[in-house]
Amino acid sequence: MALAIFDLDKTLINGDSDFLWGEFMSEIGVVDADTYQVKNQYFFDQYALGKLDINEYLEFCLEPLSQHDMPTLNAWHQRFMQDKINDILLPKAQAVVDEHRAKGDTLLVITATNSFVTAPIVERYGIDNLLATNPEVKDNQFTGKVLGEPCFQQGKIIHLKQWLEQTGESIKGAYFYSDSHNDLPMLELVDHPVIVHGDDTLQKIAKQRDWPSLDWH
């Protein structure tokens, strides 16, 4: 038995849930479509280049959550799952998740995208453990701020080490599946790094290091 860790966006799903949530909010009129989509695309491009200022981005994407109550946000998220997520779930990804489960491996998703957006998607794959960027909540209302360290790049390792201490799980023999060179610190940490739909930078590194590369499309 081992730990099977999965990135979410562009790995378990054929798209980026954070970007799609911004698109969804623009489409239903929660944010100004023109200005929000321009900024959303800018941050998406910065992430792809490995130049994302995570704190600046989180200030941008969490602010709209603070403007609405939880019942409203949860209702919107149900529509979001139907409109944006259901069609980009990957059966081949589900098969790998199920294979690890059948072996008795512990399943974990670790993602920079905030837990409000990602938790229902992770549940759809039948994965109980999620490490994500946590939006701060006070009096059952999002504040627009981050609680603790963003779960991004080295922050993923911080979250993972805290989780390992809390659960008693071991990193020995662990797998990590990811598409992004932003996850290189995590890929280097585990015994079994696996590239899924790797970006150009990560594909080059994977080839140099003889890491397996998969396509779940």
Disulfide bonds with the S-S distance in Angstrom:
none
